[in-house]
Amino acid sequence: MARRRRRTVYINDKRWKIQWDAPLRGDFYGTCDYGSRTIQLRKGQNVADLVDTIIHEIVHARWPDLDEHAVVDISETISGFLDASGLLAADQDAEE
């Protein structure tokens, strides 16, 4: 039985909505909309990519003034560490 995914989280004491399996266009794996405080995550990502995307969008939500290069560096560093530690199974599908 699959665990129920939360649809809201608190980031910097503000409630954010999470839209899992969003039908995003183009090359986007995720989005962070400050106006609606919504994070969207693309459907069909493997576990490693999904974790990287979640971290990336959380960093955007928490520190909106960071430039994209810094956000990418932080998210790739954290997700790379999680992968190296064996906590991620890159070959698993996120929908399982």
C-alpha positions in Angstrom: 0.0 0.0 0.0 1.4 3.3 -1.1 1.9 6.1 1.5 -0.3 9.1 1.2 1.7 12.1 0.1 1.2 15.3 2.0 -0.2 18.2 0.0 1.1 21.0 2.2 4.4 21.8 4.0 5.7 24.7 6.1 8.7 26.5 4.7 10.0 29.5 6.7 6.8 29.5 8.8 4.5 29.8 5.7 2.2 27.1 4.4 3.1 25.9 0.9 1.0 23.6 -1.3 2.7 20.7 -3.1 1.3 19.5 -6.4 2.6 16.0 -7.1 2.6 14.7 -10.6 2.1 18.1 -12.2 1.8 18.2 -16.0 4.7 20.6 -16.5 5.7 21.8 -19.9 9.1 22.1 -21.4 12.2 21.0 -19.6 10.9 21.8 -16.1 11.1 19.1 -13.4 9.5 21.4 -10.9 8.4 25.0 -10.2 8.1 27.3 -7.2 5.3 29.9 -7.4 5.8 32.5 -4.7 2.4 34.2 -5.3 0.4 31.1 -4.6 3.1 29.4 -2.5 2.9 26.3 -4.6 5.6 23.8 -5.5 4.8 21.7 -8.5 6.7 18.4 -9.3 6.8 16.7 -12.7 5.2 13.4 -13.0 7.4 10.3 -13.8 10.7 11.3 -12.3 12.9 8.6 -10.9 13.6 8.8 -7.1 17.0 10.5 -7.5 15.7 13.2 -9.8 12.6 13.7 -7.7 14.6 14.2 -4.5 16.9 16.7 -6.4 13.9 18.6 -7.7 12.2 18.7 -4.2 15.4 20.0 -2.6 15.8 22.5 -5.5 12.3 23.9 -5.1 12.5 24.0 -1.3 15.7 26.1 -1.6 13.9 28.5 -3.9 10.9 28.7 -1.5 13.0 29.3 1.5 15.6 31.6 0.0 13.9 33.4 -2.9 16.8 35.9 -3.3 19.4 33.2 -4.2 20.4 33.1 -7.9 19.7 30.0 -9.9 23.4 28.9 -9.9 23.5 28.9 -6.1 20.1 27.0 -5.9 21.5 24.4 -8.3 24.7 24.0 -6.4 23.0 23.6 -3.1 20.4 21.1 -4.4 22.9 19.0 -6.3 25.3 18.9 -3.4 22.6 17.7 -1.0 21.0 15.2 -3.3 24.5 13.9 -4.4 25.3 13.3 -0.7 22.1 11.5 -0.1 22.7 9.3 -3.2 26.3 8.6 -2.2 25.1 7.6 1.3 22.8 4.9 -0.2 19.6 6.7 0.8 18.4 7.0 -2.8 17.8 4.3 -5.2 18.3 6.0 -8.5 16.9 3.1 -10.5 13.6 3.0 -8.6 10.6 4.7 -10.2 9.1 7.5 -8.0 5.6 6.3 -8.7 6.1 2.9 -7.0 
